[in-house]
Amino acid sequence: MEARLNAALREKTSLSANNATLEKQLIELTRTNELLKSKFSENGNQKNLRILSLELMKLRNKRETKMRGMMAKQEGMEMKLQVTQRSLEESQ
């Protein structure tokens, strides 16, 4: 009976040690998981930021192109207005 109690006590001690080891591993894995989540999140944010920056640059280029076109049209209209004013003055 005493031998069986000693064997059970040894088994309990062994299981407690294994349990403690597993708890330490769980804590370590949880920390690693959180670190990886934060890195993944940062990478995702950086990728999103790069994508948005590229999109912003494209939109700026489109705006500049439209502004140049609008300025050219405005100059053309001003020239036509001057020609029309001259024609009006001449006809008067």
C-alpha positions as CSV (number, residue, x, y, z in Angstrom):
1,M,0.0,0.0,0.0
2,E,2.8,2.3,0.9
3,A,4.6,1.6,-2.4
4,R,1.4,2.5,-4.3
5,L,1.0,5.7,-2.3
6,N,4.7,6.6,-3.1
7,A,4.1,5.8,-6.8
8,A,1.0,7.9,-6.9
9,L,2.8,10.8,-5.1
10,R,5.6,10.6,-7.7
11,E,3.1,10.6,-10.5
12,K,1.3,13.6,-9.0
13,T,4.6,15.4,-8.7
14,S,5.5,14.6,-12.2
15,L,2.2,15.7,-13.5
16,S,2.4,19.0,-11.5
17,A,5.9,19.6,-13.0
18,N,4.5,18.9,-16.5
19,N,1.6,21.2,-15.8
20,A,3.9,24.0,-14.7
21,T,6.0,23.6,-17.8
22,L,3.0,23.7,-20.1
23,E,1.7,26.8,-18.4
24,K,5.1,28.5,-18.9
25,Q,5.0,27.5,-22.6
26,L,1.4,28.8,-22.9
27,I,2.5,32.2,-21.5
28,E,5.5,32.3,-23.8
29,L,3.3,31.3,-26.9
30,T,0.7,33.9,-25.9
31,R,3.4,36.6,-25.8
32,T,4.8,35.5,-29.1
33,N,1.3,35.5,-30.6
34,E,0.6,39.0,-29.4
35,L,4.0,40.2,-30.8
36,L,3.2,38.6,-34.2
37,K,-0.3,40.1,-34.2
38,S,1.2,43.6,-33.6
39,K,3.8,43.1,-36.3
40,F,1.2,41.8,-38.8
41,S,-1.0,44.7,-37.9
42,E,1.8,47.2,-38.4
43,N,2.7,45.6,-41.8
44,G,-0.9,45.7,-42.8
45,N,-1.1,49.4,-41.8
46,Q,2.2,50.1,-43.7
47,K,0.9,48.4,-46.8
48,N,-2.4,50.3,-46.6
49,L,-0.5,53.6,-46.0
50,R,1.7,52.8,-49.1
51,I,-1.4,52.0,-51.2
52,L,-3.1,55.2,-50.0
53,S,0.0,57.3,-50.8
54,L,0.2,55.9,-54.3
55,E,-3.5,56.6,-54.8
56,L,-3.0,60.1,-53.5
57,M,-0.1,60.7,-55.9
58,K,-2.2,59.4,-58.8
59,L,-5.1,61.8,-57.8
60,R,-2.6,64.7,-57.5
61,N,-1.3,64.0,-61.0
62,K,-4.8,63.8,-62.4
63,R,-5.7,67.1,-60.7
64,E,-2.5,68.8,-62.1
65,T,-3.3,67.5,-65.6
66,K,-6.9,68.8,-65.4
67,M,-5.6,72.1,-64.0
68,R,-3.2,72.4,-67.0
69,G,-6.0,71.6,-69.4
70,M,-8.3,74.1,-67.7
71,M,-5.6,76.8,-67.9
72,A,-5.0,76.1,-71.6
73,K,-8.8,76.3,-72.2
74,Q,-9.0,79.5,-70.2
75,E,-6.2,81.1,-72.2
76,G,-7.9,80.0,-75.5
77,M,-11.2,81.5,-74.3
78,E,-9.4,84.8,-73.4
79,M,-7.8,84.9,-76.8
80,K,-11.2,84.3,-78.5
81,L,-12.7,87.0,-76.3
82,Q,-10.0,89.5,-77.3
83,V,-10.6,88.6,-81.0
84,T,-14.3,89.0,-80.5
85,Q,-13.9,92.3,-78.7
86,R,-11.6,93.6,-81.6
87,S,-14.1,92.5,-84.1
88,L,-16.9,94.2,-82.2
89,E,-14.8,97.4,-82.0
90,E,-14.0,97.3,-85.7
91,S,-17.6,96.7,-86.6
92,Q,-18.7,99.6,-84.5
